[in-house]
Amino acid sequence: MLTITREHPVQENLAHLHARHHAAMHADTPPESIHMLPPEALAAPGITFFVLREEGRALGMGALKRLAADHAEIKSMHILEETRGRGLARMMLGHLITEARSLGFARLSLETGSQPSFAPARALYLAAGFTECPPFEGYSLDPMSVYLTRAI
């Protein structure tokens, strides 16, 4: 059984998921172009963190970071590589969109990589109605980044 629940990002049983996300982000992105948040930062006020589990095992995560009263950013969305191809990323994205609406946001934005390894993520977001936009909320132009947004 698959579940997505709001949880605290700093948990012993999430260390492996965070480590895998960290490794994936550093695999082909220079450090100055990595914008992921460490687990402790995901626990900050204004960030809502979710975990996708199957029979208790953490397979994925995603967070919403409040940017303004009506605008949030998707942060740290990651699905373990060995579980991909099952629609889990689409499920997590749908959950984040639904939660963002319920929290009163009217717009969601995100930053993702421009490298070929991020092509599946970009395709997922574009299929969900996101479109390219200029850098937002503290980001700057970076050839390693793609910025996306959509009204919700």
N, C-alpha and C positions, 0 to 999 in steps of 0.2 A: 504494500500500500504506500502510495506517495502522499506526502504532506508538505505544505509550505507554512511555516509558522514564524512569527516574530520572536527573535531570540536575542540574547546578549552576544556580541561578537567575540568576546574573550571567554572561551571555554576550552578546556583540555581536549574535548572530543572534536573541536573544530581546528586544532593546530595543523593537522594534515591537510585539510582543505585550504587553509590560508597559505601554507607552505607551497602547495601545488600552484596556487594562483600567483604567488610571488615568483616562483620559478618560470611559469609561463610568460609573465610580463617581462622578465629579464632575459628571456631566451633570444630575442632578436631586436630588442629596443634599448637604445642607449639610456643610461641612468637619468640624464637630464630630461628625457622625454617620457618618463614613467610617472603617471599621475595617480597610481593606486594608493589607497590608504591602508596603513597597518591596522591590525585588529583593534588596538587601543584607540586609534583615531575614529574608528567606526562606532565607538561607544559614546562619542561626543553628543551633546544636546543638538537637536535638529537633524539627527541621522536616525533612520528607522532601518533596522537590519533584519533580514529574513534568511532562513535556512530551508532548503529543499532536502527532505529525508525520504529514504525508502527503508521501511522496517527499522527505523532508528538510525541508520547510517547516513551521515551527511554526504550528499552527492553534489550539492550546489548551494550558491549563496547569491544575494543581491541586496542592495541598499538604496534608500532614497535619502538624499541630502537636501534639506530646505535651502533654497537660494533666496527666495522672496515669498511673500504671502501666497502668491499664485504660481510659483515656479520652483521645480525641484530637479535635481540631477540624479541620474542613475549612476551608482558607484559600485565597484567591486562585484560586478555580475560575473560569475564563473561557474561552470559545470565541469566536473572531473572528466578528463579526456576519455577515459575508458567507458564512460556511460553516455557519451554523446551519440547522436543518431536516433534517439528515442523521443525527441520532442521536448526534452526537459528544459532547454534554454527558452523555447517558445512558451512553455508553461510558466517559467519564472518571470519572463518578460510580461506576460499577461497578468500575472499576479501583481507585479510592481505597478503596472498601469492602473489596475483596479484599486490598489491601495492608495496610489497617488490621488486618484479621483476622490476616494473616500476621505482623504485628508484635506481636501479642498483645493488641490492644485489644478491649474488649467493648462499648464505646459510642463513637459518633460524634456530635458536635454541630456546629452552625454558626450563624452570624449572616448574615442577608441583609436586603435592603431591604423596606420595607412599601409602597413606591410602586408604581403600576401598571406601570412599566417592569421591575420585578422579578417580576411575576406568572408569567412562564414559568419562572423559576428556582424559585419557590415550588412551582409545580405539579410540576416535576421531582422535587424533594425529597419532597413529600408522596406522589407516586406510588411513590417508592422506600421508603416506610415511615417516613419521618421524621414526627414530630408536634411541635406547638408545645410549648415549655417556657419556664420563667422564664429570665432572663439567667443566664449561667454565667461562671465564670473571668474576673472582672474587668470584665464588661459590666454595664451598668445599664439600667433601663427607659428606652426611647427610642422615641417614636412613629414614628421612621423605621426602626426595626429589628424584625425578626421572628427569634426564636430557635427553633431546631429541634433535635431529638435523636432517636436511635434506638439500640436495642441491636443489636449485630452478632454 
